[in-house]
């Protein structure tokens, strides 16, 4: 893509208002160093140097959008606890609207604690209760969705399998969004398979795509367009989900865009160094949808998404990218 084309698309980012719906969580990072093994057990002793907190899950998608655009609202469920309060505070400080959250007194806010030493994740602790919201809370979330829908240009459904997105709720929300002419996209979860009815875009990673298609995942080939099992998987999901665009993210092999009636389009990875892949999928869908809302073609949006994902995997922890970083990444490619 030419730089002038990218600049025109990026210029329209600030005009977009995006709504994110799904499983929100709080990411807690404990940073330290390891210099010895514990005498109590054969495990490393991490000397803690600092701690940090970031929005996770659907909240990280919202955070990624906010780094690139003007207005973002996130809908989800939080617990009546300090983690939920902290998540709301961080999001508000970053300019993300959280008034659509529902408060669940029966389960905690999902909290993921990662211990990182010398740029390597040592262990992760998850505090959560993955089960559907009560019927009353689902109805409240749907009402919040109805209230926000007229003001947005696109809706992202982010399923981490924690219970916020049920099939009934997803289907009704998409029906309302489709009737209102909104762009709709989803990031599926391999452990919580939902039916995605004719969305604008769906962005599974390779393992999620094979799981959803009911196929056995095979070793990836360097020549993506010669990977017959992947191509078969993509074609099956096009028939199954009927999306306008199916973008399968492939890690070190980039991304592959599938569209009905067109040949698959492979986009090689733009990552220069890979330090941490956590949150890369959140960045990919956020940037893809934002670009589509700004008028990019599917191929242009996928290329922008690929560059954004390549930027964030070069950072430690869940991260975001900026328009300036996107321009710099494309400049390197266009030299």
C-alpha positions in Angstrom: 0.0 0.0 0.0 1.3 3.5 -0.9 1.9 5.9 2.0 -0.6 8.4 0.7 -3.3 5.8 0.7 -2.5 4.8 4.3 -2.5 8.5 5.4 -5.9 9.0 4.0 -7.2 6.0 5.8 -5.5 6.9 9.1 -6.9 10.5 8.8 -10.4 9.0 9.0 -9.7 6.9 12.1 -10.5 9.8 14.4 -14.0 10.1 12.9 -15.0 6.5 13.9 -16.9 5.5 17.0 -16.4 1.8 17.8 -18.4 -0.4 20.2 -16.7 -3.5 21.7 -18.7 -6.2 23.4 -17.3 -9.2 25.3 -15.3 -10.6 28.1 -13.3 -7.8 29.8 -10.5 -8.6 32.2 -7.6 -7.0 34.0 -4.0 -8.0 33.1 -1.6 -7.8 36.1 2.2 -8.0 35.3 4.8 -8.7 37.9 8.2 -7.8 36.6 11.4 -9.0 38.1 14.7 -10.9 37.7 15.9 -14.4 38.5 19.3 -15.0 39.9 18.8 -18.3 41.8 16.7 -21.4 42.2 14.6 -21.8 45.3 16.1 -24.2 48.0 12.5 -25.3 48.7 11.7 -26.6 45.3 13.3 -26.6 41.8 11.6 -23.3 40.8 13.1 -19.9 40.0 13.0 -17.2 42.7 11.8 -14.0 41.1 13.0 -10.8 42.8 10.1 -8.4 42.1 11.1 -5.0 40.8 7.7 -3.5 39.7 4.1 -4.2 38.9 1.7 -2.9 36.3 -1.9 -3.3 35.3 -3.5 -3.2 31.8 -6.9 -3.8 30.3 -7.3 -7.3 29.0 -9.6 -9.3 26.7 -12.3 -7.1 25.2 -11.0 -4.2 27.2 -7.6 -4.6 25.5 -9.4 -4.4 22.1 -10.9 -1.1 23.3 -7.5 0.1 24.5 -6.0 -0.7 21.1 -8.8 1.2 19.4 -8.4 4.2 21.7 -4.7 4.4 20.7 -5.8 4.9 17.1 -9.3 6.6 17.1 -11.5 9.2 18.7 -14.2 7.3 20.6 -14.6 3.8 22.0 -17.2 2.2 24.2 -16.8 -1.3 25.8 -19.7 -3.4 27.1 -19.0 -6.4 29.4 -19.4 -7.7 32.9 -17.2 -7.0 36.0 -17.3 -8.2 39.5 -18.0 -6.2 42.6 -14.3 -6.2 43.6 -11.1 -4.1 43.5 -10.0 -5.6 40.1 -13.3 -4.4 38.5 -12.8 -0.9 40.0 -9.2 -0.8 38.9 -10.2 -1.9 35.3 -12.8 0.9 35.1 -10.4 3.5 36.4 -7.7 2.5 33.9 -10.1 2.5 31.0 -11.6 5.9 31.9 -8.0 7.3 32.3 -7.4 6.1 28.7 -10.6 7.7 27.4 -12.6 4.5 27.0 -16.3 4.7 27.9 -17.3 2.0 30.5 -20.8 3.1 31.5 -22.2 0.1 29.6 -20.6 -2.4 32.1 -22.9 -4.6 34.1 -22.0 -5.5 37.7 -22.1 -9.2 38.6 -22.2 -9.8 42.3 -21.8 -13.6 41.9 -18.4 -13.8 40.2 -15.1 -11.9 40.3 -13.6 -9.7 37.6 -11.4 -11.9 35.5 -7.8 -11.2 36.6 -4.7 -12.6 34.9 -1.4 -12.3 36.7 1.8 -12.9 34.7 5.2 -13.1 36.3 7.9 -11.9 33.8 11.6 -12.2 34.4 14.3 -11.1 31.9 11.6 -10.6 29.2 10.3 -14.1 29.6 7.0 -15.1 31.2 7.6 -17.5 34.1 4.1 -18.3 35.1 0.5 -17.1 34.9 -2.3 -17.1 37.5 -5.9 -16.8 36.4 -8.6 -15.7 38.9 -12.0 -16.2 37.2 -15.3 -18.0 37.1 -16.3 -18.7 33.5 -20.1 -19.0 33.3 -22.9 -17.1 31.5 -24.3 -13.9 33.0 -27.7 -14.2 34.7 -30.7 -13.7 32.4 -31.3 -10.3 34.1 -27.7 -9.2 33.5 -27.8 -10.4 29.9 -31.0 -8.3 29.4 -29.3 -5.3 30.9 -26.3 -5.7 28.6 -28.6 -6.0 25.6 -30.4 -2.8 26.7 -27.0 -1.0 27.0 -26.1 -2.3 23.5 -29.4 -0.9 22.0 -28.6 2.5 23.6 -25.1 2.7 22.2 -25.8 1.3 18.7 -27.1 4.4 16.9 -23.9 6.3 17.7 -21.3 3.8 16.4 -19.9 2.9 13.0 -18.8 -0.7 13.9 -19.3 -3.4 16.5 -16.7 -5.9 17.6 -17.7 -9.1 19.5 -14.8 -10.4 21.5 -15.3 -13.9 23.0 -12.8 -15.2 25.5 -15.1 -17.9 26.7 -15.8 -16.3 30.1 -19.6 -16.3 29.7 -20.5 -12.8 28.6 -21.3 -13.7 25.0 -23.9 -16.4 24.7 -25.3 -17.6 21.4 -28.7 -16.0 22.0 -27.1 -12.6 23.0 -24.7 -12.6 20.1 -27.4 -13.5 17.6 -29.7 -10.7 18.8 -27.0 -8.1 19.0 -25.8 -8.9 15.5 -29.4 -8.8 14.2 -29.8 -5.3 15.6 -26.4 -4.1 14.3 -27.0 -5.6 10.8 -30.4 -3.9 10.6 -28.8 -0.6 11.6 -26.2 -1.0 8.8 -23.2 -1.3 11.1 -19.9 -3.1 10.4 -19.7 -6.2 12.6 -16.7 -8.4 13.4 -15.8 -11.1 15.9 -12.8 -12.8 17.3 -13.9 -16.4 18.1 -12.7 -18.7 20.9 -11.7 -22.3 20.3 -13.0 -23.5 23.6 -16.4 -21.8 23.3 -17.6 -22.3 19.7 -20.4 -20.0 18.7 -22.2 -19.5 15.4 -21.3 -16.3 13.7 -24.1 -15.2 11.4 -22.8 -13.4 8.3 -20.6 -10.8 9.9 -18.5 -8.3 8.1 -15.3 -10.0 9.3 -14.2 -12.9 11.5 -10.6 -13.1 12.7 -9.7 -16.5 14.2 -6.1 -17.6 14.6 -5.0 -20.9 13.0 -6.0 -23.2 15.9 -9.3 -21.4 16.4 -10.1 -21.7 12.7 -9.4 -25.4 12.6 -11.4 -26.0 15.8 -14.4 -24.1 14.4 -14.2 -26.0 11.1 -14.0 -29.3 12.9 -10.8 -30.2 11.2 -7.4 -31.5 12.5 -4.8 -28.7 12.6 -1.7 -29.7 10.7 1.8 -28.3 10.7 1.9 -24.9 9.0 3.7 -24.6 5.7 6.0 -21.6 4.9 4.2 -21.3 1.5 0.8 -20.4 2.9 -1.0 -20.5 -0.4 0.3 -24.1 -0.9 -1.1 -25.2 2.5 -4.1 -27.2 1.3 -5.4 -28.0 4.8 -5.5 -24.3 5.7 -7.1 -23.3 2.4 -9.7 -26.1 2.9 -10.3 -24.8 6.4 -10.8 -21.2 5.2 -13.3 -22.3 2.5 -15.2 -24.4 4.9 -15.6 -21.5 7.4 -16.7 -19.2 4.5 -19.6 -21.7 3.9 -20.2 -22.2 7.6 -20.1 -18.6 8.9 -20.8 -16.7 5.6 -18.7 -13.7 6.5 -17.8 -11.0 4.0 -14.2 -11.4 5.1 -12.4 -14.2 7.0 -9.0 -13.2 8.2 -7.0 -16.1 9.7 -4.0 -14.9 11.6 -1.0 -17.2 11.3 1.7 -15.9 13.7 5.1 -16.0 12.0 3.4 -16.7 8.6 1.4 -13.5 8.7 -2.3 -13.6 7.8 -4.5 -15.1 5.1 -7.7 -13.3 3.9 -10.6 -15.4 2.5 -13.6 -14.0 0.6 -16.3 -15.8 -1.2 -15.7 -16.0 -5.0 -12.1 -14.7 -4.7 -8.7 -16.4 -4.3 -7.2 -16.4 -0.8 -4.8 -13.5 -0.2 -1.7 -14.1 1.8 0.0 -11.2 3.7 3.5 -12.1 5.1 4.3 -11.1 8.7 5.7 -7.7 9.3 7.1 -8.5 12.7 10.8 -7.7 13.0 11.3 -9.1 16.5 8.9 -11.1 18.6 9.0 -10.6 22.4 5.4 -11.2 23.4 2.4 -12.4 21.4 -0.1 -11.8 24.1 -2.8 -9.4 22.9 -1.7 -9.5 19.2 -5.1 -10.9 18.2 -6.8 -8.0 20.0 -4.6 -5.5 18.0 -5.4 -7.3 14.7 -9.2 -7.2 15.0 -9.2 -3.6 16.4 -7.1 -2.3 13.5 -8.9 -4.3 10.9 -12.3 -3.1 11.9 -11.2 0.5 12.3 -9.7 0.5 8.8 -12.8 -1.0 7.3 -14.9 1.7 9.1 -12.6 4.3 7.7 -13.3 3.2 4.1 -10.3 0.8 3.5 -10.8 -2.2 1.2 -10.6 -5.6 2.8 -7.0 -6.1 1.5 -5.9 -2.7 2.7 -7.5 -3.2 6.1 -5.8 -6.7 6.4 -2.5 -5.1 5.5 -2.9 -2.4 8.1 -3.9 -5.0 10.7 -0.9 -7.2 9.9 1.5 -4.2 10.3 -0.2 -3.3 13.7 0.1 -6.9 14.9 3.8 -7.0 13.9 4.4 -3.8 15.9 2.8 -5.0 19.2 4.5 -8.4 19.2 7.8 -6.5 19.4 6.8 -5.1 22.7 6.7 -6.7 26.2 3.2 -7.3 27.6 -0.2 -6.5 26.1 0.5 -3.4 24.0 -0.9 -1.0 21.4 0.3 0.8 18.4 -0.1 4.3 17.2 -0.7 5.9 13.7 2.9 7.1 13.8 4.2 3.6 14.3 2.0 2.3 11.5 3.3 4.9 9.1 6.9 4.0 10.1 6.2 0.3 9.6 4.8 0.9 6.1 7.7 3.3 5.3 10.2 0.5 6.0 8.3 -1.8 3.7 8.0 0.7 0.9 11.7 1.5 0.8 
